[in-house]
Amino acid sequence: MSENFDEAVASFREFLGKVGLPEQIIWLSPADAVLTRRRVLYIKSLPPEIGLALAREKYDIGMAAKLGVLFAALCKLENATCCFVWFPSDADEARRSLMLSSGGLKMRAPTEKLRLRIKRVRNPIRWKILQIWHREKSDWLDFLFS
């Protein structure tokens, strides 16, 4: 079981390399993503230190709950892998999500067929338009980020 965030990230980077994904990580949350019907995932361009800080915070909260934490890769963007941190809200959700009984770290990467195309959005106006245009897909984002 990885105790601290930095060790967990190092293990996850190794895992990403083994499954053929870039070891550089872009940390995302559902608020940073818009999914379209054509399986294009738009992500809001954020400074990497913000995503890293949010991932660290989420990891620490999840580990403190002792229900397990998931590091998951969503897709590849150039020389990086877009990833997120998730943890179950209660013991029942942990069981349904097949989390480790030890409350440790679980890692997941998509298969080739499930990989999404990804596009980074730097313009805040374009980002807002995409959010409004594709808001009906927000339920899918919850599924994608769990």
Secondary structure, DSSP 8 states (H G I E B T S, - for coil): ---SHHHHHHHHHHHHHHTT--S-EEE--GGGEEE-TTSEEEEE---HHHHHHHHHHHHHHHHHHTS-EEEEEEEEETTEEEEEEE--SSHHHHHHTT--TT--EEEE---GGG--EEEEE--HHHHHHHHHHTGGGHHHHHHHT-
